[in-house]
Amino acid sequence: MPHPTTTDAPAEYPFGAVTPTEAGQRYRAIAVDRPMTKVTMPFGGDVWVIHRNSAARQMLADSRFVREPFRTGERVVPYFVEFPDFLKTTIQFEDPPHHTKLRKLVQRSISPKRVKAMRDSAIEFANHLIDEMVAKGGPVNLVEEYTVALPIQMLANLLGVPPEDRPKFQKWSSSTLAVANMPEEEVVANMTELVVYMMALIEERRREPREDLLSDLANARDKDDSLTDGEILPIALVLIIGGFDNTANFIGAGVLSLLRNPDQLEVFLSDPDGVAPTAVEEILRHGRMAIGDKVTGGGGMVPFVATEDVTIEGQFIAKGEAALFDPMCCGHDGVALEHDDVFDIRRENNPHLTLSYGMHHCLGAPLARMEMQVGLAELYKRIPELTLAGEAIVDKDNLTQAITDLPVTW
């Protein structure tokens, strides 16, 4: 579908805080004007930021875009924040064929079949958390009592962390969270303890495998698929860091966006289990806008480097230049979705890129989707009268814009 040719909104990018309505108009204006903008980042220099959904998909499907120069340290990652070295050793920075091998192994463990089996334990644990909240009585901070605890429990299940170690695991893992607000030395100490613990657990699972991800990775059946402990650890770490911080944020954003959009809340309450799958996709795409707070234009996923000259939708990207895509812009480009300015939790066609696409599609996506569906449906089935008990607090200084306090009562 071609891009519309006229719009009145300004097309500068990035842009400062504006209302969600104006942000949507600006995203569309930018995408009409050009497929991407060259932006100088606070770290690592220039990067092409892609605005159109179709252009982003083209880039993500093109094997000429790689991350090797970032992984080897040849290039600083052009981004809003500095990437810690250990993150650059994770699967996120791998390229084919090694990336393909790692993905295949992890996907076997986070298969839709295994996630379906985990759903029952997610429902059980969500209800356990809700029981505790109800017994305590409102108001409560939903972030502390629910949205963080549920994904951590599911991640511990997936990795095979024994129940008696869960409190320690939660403490260490939480130090990687945007909502933690810990001093740096405490974060480093917790991360070190987490790494030591995970290395010991990987070794234990190699000797005595169980039904979990670490056992699967430590005991890969094919000789070509065998992994060293040094390869398994970064997979576990990226799942821990990306696996529940983002999910916790999305569950919180989902609750808040529904509370601030009573018409959609009514739709959700009419059939929580039935509406949850499409609601989750719309929250992933538009939840931040639906909250109603001001939105800044400027964001993006981890960049790539072009290994040769490439042209995408008329824009020349020279060999050696970096490119990333802005998922908010790609979900509001005026072409990929109809009425993309509307928060519609029954939306069927929703090709958002919040969880990326193609070979770089988020590894934990099936798990994250399940946790969001269960987290929202169980909460509203049990406490349909949930209401805000004060102002939600969003950490504007953090890249993920985490909701750190979501006061609710019933």
Secondary structure, DSSP 8 states (H G I E B T S, - for coil): ----S---S---SSEEEE-HHHHHHHHHHHHHH-SEEEEEETBTEEEEEE--HHHHHHHHT-TTEE-HHHHTTSS---BSS---GGGGGSGGG--TTHHHHHHHHHHHHT-HHHHHHHHHHHHHHHHHHHHHHHHH-S-EEHIIIIITHHHHHHHHHHHT--GGGHHHHHHHHHTTSTT----HHHHHHHHHHHHHHHHHHHHHHHHS--SSHHHHHHT-SSGGG---HHHHHHHHHHHHHHHHHHHHHHHHHHHHHHHT-HHHHHHHHH-HHHHHHHHHHHHHHHHHHHT-S-EEE------EEESS-EEETTEEE-TT-EEEE-HHHHTSSSSSSTTTTS--TT-S-----TT--GGGS-TTHHHHHHHHHHHHHHHHHH-TT-EE-S--EE-TTSTT--EEE-EEE-
